[in-house]
Amino acid sequence: MPQSPTTTITFSDAHANGLWRVEDWAAALEPPTVLVVEDDEEIRELIAEELRAAGYRVLVTDNGITAMALAAGEHPALIVLDVTTRKLNGLGFVYELHSSPETAQIPVIICGRGEPSDMELGRVVGAEEYLVKPFTPATLLERVTHLIPILH
């Protein structure tokens, strides 16, 4: 049985060969995905609601093990992570995330109480930002859009 040809679309900012498949267009038009890892359900849902309202696709989980699987499988544009997540704490999570070539480029915002040791270790393991709890929705969105701008 003959295979049907793949439809290609050309436009000026396509990758090196100048062609994008229809599937590539669909992926390019989806909003960026943010993975929220927070064990406190109320905080997790507040963060998720703010990000959805700003136009992001949001994945949520309450623990580091599930978050690692989601990061590897979904390749989010950004991870917002509680420093004290269950099953794999936030600092260990960032270390593991940035140790894998598949996920090393995913930026991370760590959220915590602002303990100096956590803030320093966050930088050492590769987190791009550290938000001190409690933080305002405006501060969260400012940091997120700094790391992954969304087109409106």
C-alpha positions in Angstrom: 0.0 0.0 0.0 1.5 3.3 -1.0 2.2 5.9 1.7 0.5 9.3 1.5 2.9 12.2 1.1 3.6 14.4 4.0 2.2 18.0 3.6 4.9 20.6 4.1 4.5 24.3 4.6 7.2 26.9 4.0 7.6 30.2 5.8 10.5 32.6 6.3 11.6 31.7 9.8 11.5 27.9 9.4 14.5 25.8 10.5 17.5 25.2 8.3 15.9 23.3 5.5 13.1 25.9 5.3 10.2 23.4 5.6 7.8 22.8 8.5 5.4 19.9 8.6 1.7 20.6 9.6 2.5 18.9 12.9 5.3 21.4 13.5 2.9 24.3 13.0 0.4 22.8 15.5 3.2 22.5 18.1 4.4 26.0 17.5 1.0 27.4 18.0 0.4 25.7 21.4 1.1 27.9 24.5 4.2 27.1 26.4 3.9 24.5 29.1 4.7 25.1 32.8 5.1 22.3 35.2 4.1 23.2 38.8 5.5 21.0 41.5 4.0 21.9 44.9 2.9 19.6 47.8 0.4 22.2 49.2 -2.7 21.7 47.2 -4.0 25.3 47.8 -0.8 26.9 46.7 -0.4 24.5 43.8 -3.9 25.4 42.5 -3.4 29.1 43.0 -0.1 29.0 40.9 -1.8 26.9 38.3 -4.8 29.2 38.0 -2.6 32.3 37.6 -0.5 30.7 34.9 -3.5 29.4 33.0 -5.1 32.9 33.1 -1.9 34.3 31.7 -2.1 31.8 28.7 0.2 29.0 29.7 -0.6 25.3 29.5 -0.1 24.0 33.0 0.8 20.5 34.4 0.7 20.0 38.1 2.0 17.4 40.6 2.6 17.2 44.3 6.0 15.3 44.3 9.4 15.3 42.7 9.3 11.7 41.3 6.2 12.4 39.3 7.6 15.7 38.3 10.7 14.1 36.9 8.7 11.8 34.8 6.6 14.7 33.5 9.7 16.8 32.7 11.2 13.9 30.7 8.0 13.1 28.9 6.4 16.5 28.4 9.5 18.7 28.1 7.9 21.8 29.7 9.2 25.3 28.9 9.6 26.0 32.6 9.2 24.3 36.0 7.9 26.1 39.1 9.1 24.0 42.0 8.6 24.0 45.8 11.9 23.5 47.6 10.4 21.0 50.0 8.5 18.7 47.6 7.8 15.1 48.7 9.6 12.0 47.5 12.4 14.1 45.9 13.1 17.5 47.4 13.4 20.5 45.1 17.1 20.9 45.3 17.7 17.2 44.5 15.1 17.5 41.7 16.9 20.4 40.0 20.2 18.6 40.3 18.7 15.4 38.7 16.9 17.5 36.0 20.0 19.3 35.0 22.1 16.1 35.1 20.2 14.6 32.2 20.9 15.8 28.6 17.1 15.4 27.8 16.0 17.9 30.5 19.1 20.0 31.3 17.9 23.1 29.4 14.5 23.4 31.2 14.6 26.5 33.4 13.5 26.2 37.0 12.0 28.7 39.5 12.4 27.4 43.1 9.9 28.6 45.7 10.6 28.5 49.4 10.9 30.3 52.7 14.1 32.1 51.6 16.5 30.2 53.8 19.9 31.4 52.7 21.3 27.9 52.4 18.4 26.9 50.1 18.8 30.0 48.0 22.6 29.3 47.6 22.1 25.6 46.9 19.4 26.5 44.4 21.9 28.6 42.4 24.6 25.9 42.7 22.3 23.1 41.3 21.2 25.4 38.4 17.8 27.0 39.3 17.3 30.3 37.3 15.2 32.0 40.0 14.2 31.7 43.7 10.9 33.1 44.8 10.4 33.7 48.5 7.0 32.6 49.9 4.6 34.2 50.1 4.9 35.9 46.8 2.3 37.8 44.8 0.8 36.5 41.5 2.3 39.6 39.8 5.8 38.6 41.0 5.3 35.0 39.9 4.1 36.1 36.4 7.0 38.6 36.1 9.6 35.8 36.7 7.8 33.3 34.5 7.5 35.7 31.5 11.1 36.7 32.0 12.1 33.1 31.4 9.5 32.2 28.8 7.7 35.1 27.2 4.3 34.3 25.8 2.9 36.1 22.8 -0.4 37.8 23.2 
